[in-house]
């Protein structure tokens, strides 16, 4: 399995990533063959033997009765997100206004993570339609369906857990401190200082929880309207509700005591400088005294958090705000404290974003008419955006670092609107030629992320130099100098 398949493997297995690939996954094929055999052996199913024979023929043909049309708009949407990520990573330093918001508010960069999470959820719905719904797609009806559940679900669960663990491990290597950046060709990380959370780790967690929801908790109701769709997946929505309620309860209900942190000087023998942060509050969503940071400090430990906090770019902490810069003379004590933008509590709402994307995938699975799909997408997307801005107006601010509920609504709604527009342009009207580069980028998203956003390609290029390490290709073109 390639690195890229770690994040896109489910969708690719579903026949969406590769139009020439059989539409049945390995696990789906195995489960499907078992059920055909059970159908033949069970005398109660003899009247339906033709269905089993028909399904066998379909299986031998590589699943030709399933629609072979690939959802190109999903690849294009993923490519748009990758292009946006590269833009804000490379240009964010020159144009801080498109870089991540220092605290409250949203900028262009703040849409990248939710868009990826939305795409993961949407892809899962398409993938597990094949894995868990083969009987409906392959014309196996009636009593055969009773054999489809447990073995396939256990097998799919094992594969989902393995994929999530692999993705989490890749994230630890890339963002845990193993690589030391463009200006330091050394590598390696002290386990006592490793950063446990990160972008890929968050995606892995959201992917796993959403996959388990799709595998284990969906009803058998027939779908003939938007309400019946909600009813079929009502337990998944209950999970989203419980996660949101838990997040809000902890964010606004936990008591935040005073805390302190240390900053070590350049010399290992020098005594560290200790900073005290005064809190003693509940429900605070400022940089210093929020529940998101406290939970990470208590569970992960200060030494395992991101060392360059986003709030170091606020006006209180930087004279060059909204960019990084020297501390102002009256800077508060918390300005240099570690804070992880992909922390534990904030990742709870990231799972909700993934579940919203899962709902959009369900619409593709159960509604075949373009107009019906667009209608079912635009109503919740518009409602989410409006809800998010209303909450922001009444004090629940949009905040990427905390992944607030209002931020979840606005970014997930924006993802739904952008995906709908991409779907109309590419899959309805067929404008594929102008989007071919974005489609290619979307089909190689994880590899591009690793090479570009995680600086792996520049680090590799730095390994080739003339006489001394400073004379490398990157320094020649002005990068890393």
URRA-V338776 format. One line per field, one symbol per residue. ss: DSSP state (~ for helix, > for strand, _ for the rest). psi: psi as a letter, one per 20 degrees, with the letter a starting at -180 (. if undefined). A space follows every 10 residues. Layout:
ss: ???
psi: ???
//
This chain:
ss: __~~~~~~~~ ~~~_______ _____~~~~~ ~~~~~~~~~~ ~_~~~~~~~~ ~~~~~~~~~~ __________ _~~~~~~~~~ ~~~~~~~~~~ ~____~~~__ ___>>__~~~ ~~~~~~~~~~ ~~~~~~~~~~ ~~_~~~~___ _~~~~~~__~ ~~~~~~~~~~ ~~~~~~~~~~ ~~~~~___>_ ______>___ ~~~_____~~ ~~~~~~~~~~ ~~~~~~____ _____~~~~~ ~~_~~~~~~~ ~~~~~~~~~~ ~~~_>>__>> >>>_______ __>>>>>___ >>________ ~~~~~~~~~_ _~~~_____~ ~~~_______ __________ __~~~~____ ___~~~~~~~ ~~~~~~~~~~ ~~~~~~___~ ~~~~~~~~~~ ~~~~~~~~~~ ~~~_____>_ ____~~~~~~ ~~~~~~~~~~ ~~~~~~~~__ __~~~~~~~~ ~~~_~~~~~~ ~~~__~~~~~ ~~__>_____ _>~~~~____ _
psi: prhhihhigg gghjjhhoij qqiprghggg gghghgghhh hohijhhjhh gggghggggh jkkhiqpipq nhhgggghhg ggggggghgh ihhhnhhirp phdqrqaghi igghgggggg gghgghgihg gikhhghjko rcihhiiifg ghggghgghg gggggghggg hgghjijgpj rhjojrrqpp hijqohragh gghggggggh ghghghmqrj qqojrhhhgh ghkhhhhhgg ggggggghgg gihqporqrr rqpqrhphiq pqppppppel rqjpkrhhlq hghggghggh qhijrpimqh iijrhhipij pkrqaqqrhk prhihjpqpo ilaghhighh hgghhghggh hhgggipipg ggggghghgh gghggggghg hghjinqpoh hilrhhgggg hhghgggggg gggggghgik mhgijhghgg hhikghgggg gghjkgghgg hiiorogqhh mrgghhjjpj .
//
